[in-house]
């Protein structure tokens, strides 16, 4: 086994039969350094910010803190064993299954038993207060806050149960056993990240209750679109962001008094100033550009208007059921839509997902 830049090259002593199972143990250590999210300059990887350490793996920064085939289609189950000094708390994806005292401090074992893409792996270490209680449908809701963020964040996060019920009605059953939000004390701001079962939000998101609700709904929707069904390739990221953006519009229309038409009009205004970029292959630097989010969401709205509400939501549920726990491509979604609608929807997707002028209707 040798390390070649950011890859580990392994040459088995004997040949492995096609389709055979094998296990591999990689022992590693060191001080991970952060990277940068392409196009927006946000730090990713393992980040220490003030008294808090957390991870931000999107799009390919998981490998900055643990060995991984860091690709969204390479899903696996995860076990985290994290030892922290007394007085600090660690939280990760899934559920806390064991805790023990050691000479070094406290060791927590977190288990995520649903398939997860490496970039969605999450660990947060800091002075955290963990609050957990049963949610709708038997989902365990567990949230974590720093002492400085709990008062401002917890009232907005309390809407999670209502959001879960709403999105379950729209998209089908919540795909995991747990969900929660972690709001640590950090200086970095202005973002949310949809780690599987545990969304990470910066404290400044909660400065405005309505804006916080929108962000919370966006990250929760990713549990269906992006986490349970992940993009097969990063070119397909609109299957994450376009869908979560449309979901936040649905939530705003349902709960916040913001009609869907207002978000559609805003999206068109934003896109009138955006660089023309294919939604279904935006390139590395435009992965998180408005086109992916806004035009992706408008594509779904155009589909909904074309096929009608019953067929539209049946398309979404069928797509989620068929690719649950796996990865999907844009072609997979289009093929699903064609099959459920019973006709060729290719021209609609070509017009909306391409780099051409924004369709007028």
Protein Blocks (a to p, Z undefined) as FASTA:
>chain_A
ZZehjaccdddfbdcdehiacddddddedjddddddehklpaehjddehjbccddfbfbl
mmmmpccdddfklgcdddddddddehiacddehjafbdcddfklpcdddddfbdcdfklp
ccddddddddddddehhiacdddddfklmmmmmmmmmmmmmmmmmmmmmnopcfbfbdcd
dddddfbghiacddehiacddfklmmpmklmmmmmmmmmmmmmnoplpccfbfklmmmmm
mmmmmmmmmmmmmmnopafklmmmmmmmmmmmpccddfklnojmlmmgmklmmmmmmmmm
mmmmmnojklmmmmmmmmmmmmgoiacdfklmmmmmmmmnopafklmmmmmmmmbdcdfZ
Z
